[in-house]
Amino acid sequence: MHLSLKGSLDRQPLTDRLGDRLLAEYGGAAAAYSLRALNGNGDLVVRVRRASDNAEQDFTAAEVSNGTLESFCGVGDGFVETWYDQSGNGNDATQSVAASQPKIVSAGVFLGEVDFDGVNDSLETTNSNLCNVGALSVFSVLKPDIAPTSVAVAFSCGSVVFNSSVYGGWRLNFNGFLDKAEFQTQAIGSSGVSTVSNDVGGSDTLISYVADFPDASTFANGEAGLTSTNNISPNNNNSSRRLFRIGCQFTFTRSGFYHEPIKEIILYTSDQSANRVAIETNINDHYNIY
Amino acid sequence: MYLLFSTEQDAWDRSEKEGIAHGLAYHTKGQGSRYVSAPKETIDGLWALDVTGYDLDELEQSTVTPDVTFPQPTEDLM
């Protein structure tokens, strides 16, 4: 029997190709969320509630992209109940409140991303150990929220609030007045806030942040933004407030809701400066952002 | 439109009751979505539940209000 390798590869979903084995090649991620298979296998990536009858189902990356998800949702909308952590650490991001679930299918069409409404959508892990860290590396593909507001938090641990000493943590914030992506840290007990930032536009962007505190750098589409040698090491002493959340931060309540789609978030609680370019290349090879 | 509750738990209980009526997965499969909407604390210390789309009884219909004020972090006011 003759097997055509090219034919087999052509039939293979894009999300299952070897180039997507990012987490296998650059191991040690603390949490990783995407709609592609970051391990290049059949891991679950998302659990979706369909609006028509509130039924829910788990999906792999292949099922998300090959029409299975759209078939499940029919002509209606689909919402993310769980964005599964592909790092192997079980840091699944969930939302048990139907009205607060971000959208993934709109009128029967897969969006290719997780879309947050800027009102109350958010996903939350049960992990409080990603906040008070000595080193942190973050890689994210998202559409910058550059609406004219100073606070739009794509994801966070705890919160960052200027002129107050009762908050602390880290966040990727978007300042729509300045069109900047701001990676910010704060330690509870101090009103000081550290910011490293990049100029951004309104299209999909790969934002990278690597820090071995107090040193920190940020990049947008591989281009260096600001670098700091005195970044505040993030800290929050409240284990429920400092949980890792997507789509908001947590002050005394969820706030700073994000109003744009997110495609991917990969977190390391280590300094990935040496791997940064390679990880960015892997991501850009998939999304063709720049 | 909001219903106001004196405790957060009462608000969550009402949201869960609606979730049961809507057949959310937690109540039918034991896993997944459980509540329809989330309560938020008001500036008066009450708990407001957005009941848009809820099947309200007569008493609830007579007490819903569109006027609720929520506290905001200092930075959000900038």
Interface residues (C-beta under 8 A of the other chain):
Chain A: R47 R49 D53 N54 A55 E56 E81 T82 Q95 S96 V97 A98 A99 S100 Q101 N120 S150 V151 S159 V161 F162 N163 S164 Y167 T251 F252 T253 S255 G256
Chain B: S15 G19 H22 G23 L24 A25 Y26 K29 Q31 G32 S33 R34 Y35 V36 S37 A38 K40 E41 D50 P71 Q72 P73 T74 E75 D76 M78
